[in-house]
Amino acid sequence: MHLLLTSVINHNVSILSIFKKKHFFSAHEKKQVEDAIHKAEKETCGQIALYIESKNYLIDPVERAKEVFAELKMKQTKQRNAVLIYIAVEHRELALYADEGIYQKIGKEFWENAVKTMISHFKGNNIVKGLEHCIEEIGQTLKEQFPYDPSTDCNEFREDIFYGK
């Protein structure tokens, strides 16, 4: 079982002014988000990825997040503890997709709160801050549930920001 949470960001703040077609983040913002991912994964065997694209061409952002999760081969983590943050900028949609290992350990409420917190930051035009906060919370939870063991753990997934069309 996977957890898929989705939300359409309905507000008057235009996040399109923050994201450009080919350059979603400035170099500094990109580094901030990548650093947040690296820091979050440092003390856990869990994996976190961010996938950003302009539009979601599927009807349901949940289905698109599931598709991206599969395309990135995130289901292949040994303990099934990968998490995807999916954003469709122009359609103002986001979804968190957690593999069954982490979802079963923490449940639905955590993910709902993470989505609400991100939306709150996004409404305030604080996209990077919202992502950093969400990544930090996910990382802390992964650390608690799937602590890093240097004798057995390896990085199963490239930490990075992935961009769609």
N, C-alpha and C positions, 0 to 999 in steps of 0.2 A: 504494500500500500504506500502510495506517495501522497504527500500533502501538497495541494495546490491552492494557494490563496491568490486572489486577484482583486484588483480595484481599479476602477476608472477614476482618474484624477479629474474631478469636476470643480474647477475654480476659474477665476478670472485671470490669474497670473499666467502669462504665456511662458511655458518652459521652452518653447521653440526659440525664444530670444537667447537662451543659454546654450542650446545645442545647435551647432551648425551642421549642415548636411554631412560633411566629411570630417569635421573636427568637433566632436561632441564635447571635449574638454580642452582647456588650455593645457600646455605641457605641465604646468605646476599642479593643476587640478587632477590631471591623469596620474601624476606621481603620488598625490595625496591618497587617491583611491587605491592605487596599487600598493602603496605602503600599508594602508589599512588592511588589505587582504593578506599581505605577508605577515604583518603583526598578528592578525587574528589566527592564522594557521601555525604560528610558531610553536605553540604549546599544545597542539592537538594533531591527531592523525586525520581529522576531518578536512574536507575540501570545500572551498568557496569560489564561485565564479560569478562574474557580472557580464551580462549580455545586453547590449544596447543596439537597437535598430530604429530606423525612422518610423516604419509602419508595420503593423501586424496585419498580414494579408489573410490570415485565418480569422474567422469570426470571433473565436473565443481566445483571450490571452492565456488562459489556462492551458488550452491545447497547444498553443504556440510554445509556451514554456516547456511543456512536456516534450515537444518535438526537438527543441534546442538542447534540452538535457540529454536526449538520446544522441543527437548529432555530435555533441561534445564528448560522448562516451563517459559521462559522469556516473552512470550506473555501475561502472566497473570498479568502483572503490571496494576494497576488501570487506569493510564493515558497513557498507551502504550508508555512508555518512556525508554525502556531498549535498551542497545547497547551491541553488542557482537563483540569482536575482535577475529578473527579466524586466526590461523596460522598452516599450514602444513609444517613442517620443511624440510623434505627430498625432497618434491616437490617444495619447495621455493614459496609457495603461501600464500597470505593473503587476507582476506576479512573483511570489516566492515559491520555489519548488524544492522540497526537501525529500531526499531519498528515505526509504522506509526505516533504516536503522536509526537515524536521528529523530524522525517523526514519532516513532513508537516510544522513544524515551522521554520526549518532552510535551507532546500533545499540541492540540489545535490553538489554544489560547495564546501561547508564546508567539506563534506565527501571525495571528490576527493583530496582536499588539505591535509587532515589528512593522507590519504593513501600515497601521495607523500612524505610527511614529514617523515613518518615511513620508507619508502623505502630508503630515503636519509640517515637516521641514520643506517639502517641495512647494507647498502652498505659500510658504514664506520666502520662496525663491532661493532656498538653501539646498540645492540639489546635492552638492558634494557633502555637505554636513549631514544630510539625511542618509546618504549612502554610507558614510563613515560610521555613523551611529548604528545603523542596521548591521553592518559588517562586524563592528565591535561586539554587539550583543550576540550575534550568531557565533562568533569566535569564542566568546566566554562560555556559551552553552556547550559548544563542541569540546572545549577544554575540560569542562566538568564531566561530560558524558563519555568523551573519547580522548583521554589525556595522551600526550605524546610519550612514546617509549622509544628512546634512541636506539635501543638494541634491536627493535623489530620494525619500526616505522620508516617509511620512505615517502617521498612526495609522489603521490600517485597521479597528480594532475597539475598541469601548468597553471600557476597563478597569473592571471592576467585579466585584462578587460577584453572582451570579444565584441566585435562590431558586425552587425548585419548590414543589410542595405537600407 
